[in-house]
Amino acid sequence: MAADHAAGSVTAEAARDTAASAWIWGYPLLENYRTMYPQAIDPDDPRSVGGFGRFRHYAQPFTPAETDVVTPNNDTPYSWAWLDLRAEPWVVSVPAVDRYYVLPFHDLDTSYVGYVGARTTGQEAGDYLVAGPGWRGDVPDKVAGVLRADTFLVGVLGRTHLAGPGDVTALRAVQEQYLLRPLSEFLDTAAPHPVDEPVWPVWRAEDLGTAEFFTLLDFLLQFFPVLESERGLRERLAALGVDGRGEFEPSALKPEIRAAVEKGIADARATLEAAKRDAADSTGWFGTRAEHGDDHLTRAVGVDKGLYGLPAAEAWYAGWLSDDRGNRPPDASARDYTVRFPPGQLPPARFFWSATMYRLPERLLVDNPVDRYSIGDRTAGLVHDADGGLTLYVQKDEPQDPERAANWLPAPDGPFTIAIRVYGPRAAVLDGSWSMPALAVRD
């Protein structure tokens, strides 16, 4: 009856307010666990990466036949891994990489701990230490940098540039050189005593909308020491019985308190839905804890719209919600389109940019006779305009003119969206002085 005892002095009004605030704050933890459970905990799941401390790489590009992932990205295939930092830090080692890559490590609440990659640490080989809360050991001299996490469970969704289907073998050779080792193995010293294996709760999506949300949150908080900036909210949660001991029992709450908690969850979900409707783009959705500050709602919006999205400084995302005549969404069943970048106005990218076509409402790749799902500055054979600009032809049928066909981005026979991705965006992108051209209906 721990929950009943803890919540004994909490009013229904306070319980509702706490539940609403804590649901927004805790939503990223549960959504993160939704991914971590099949990948790192359930060995029988086909998505398993093999447990903690192991990479699972994906090198083959997506095709329209694959429908498990929405808005699939063929620019940078993924490398997944999860770390348990309770016993000791881990070391991630990378080779010299001749292409864009990023290994972005995130805390249990999806806040980014730091980045190892072409933009931040360069393209030379190096070893980087990932340390958990409270670790104060000696940093080995040969370690190039330290990433200090605020939670004991950390994930990474790495990306490495793929130039096309013919580049898969070379990409795989790079990915296989990403290494993860406990610090003791890296130093060839005795390993510390292993930590106890918890009884991992099975992920259940239905818990997001009930008081059982806080049962799972209570379990996860044992891996998340209280931060000074969040002490007030954590104390209010503890007053409800959600204190990280894994003993929270919604059924032990007084009926009026449990009802208030349920109302608070409904309030929070309505708040999130409203925020999602008002969210124009991904700027600010993803970032470090310092960048988010106490704006827990923006972080929740990012998690809902694109879990593990990269911050704008790493990769800038944009697209068109409507065409230049107000058709929303754009529709290629009866209209052809162009996107013209004037001379000197291609997306300013330190590394590269791409435009990927997705059919709506599924947000999946579009089958087409030339197997082209995206176009960008790495696309071979693009034909520039006479003045040096670049015009893309967005339509369902292949253009008859060979020069237009070279710049064809195949569209579905219906509604679509295009995702623009700029990797290593330059200042003109980030400060808004460069702007997207129109998606223009072609008469």
Buried (B, 14 or more C-beta within 10 A) or exposed (E): EBBBEBBEEBEBEBBBBBBBBBBBBBBBBBBBBBBBBBBBBBEEEEEBBEBBBBBBBBBEBBBBEEEEEEBBBBBBBBBBBBBBBBBBBBBBBBBEBEBBBBBBBBBBBBBBBBBBBBBBBBBEEBBBBBBBBEBEEEEEEEBBBBBBBBBBBBBBBBBBBBBEEEBBEBBBEBBEEBEBBBBBBBEEEEEEEEEEEEEEBEBEEEBBEBBBBBBBBBBBBBBBBBEEEBEEBBEBBBBBBBBBEBBBBBEBBBEEBBBBBBBBBBBBBEBBEEBEEEBEEBBBBBBBBEBBEEEBBBBBBBBBEBBBBBBBBBBBBBBBEEBBEEBEBBBBEEBBBBBEBEEEBBBBBEBBBBBBBBBBEEBBBBEBEEEBBBBBBBBEEBEBBEEEBBBBBBBBEBBEEEBBBBBBBBBBEBBBBBBBBBBBBBEEBBEEEBEBBBBBBEE
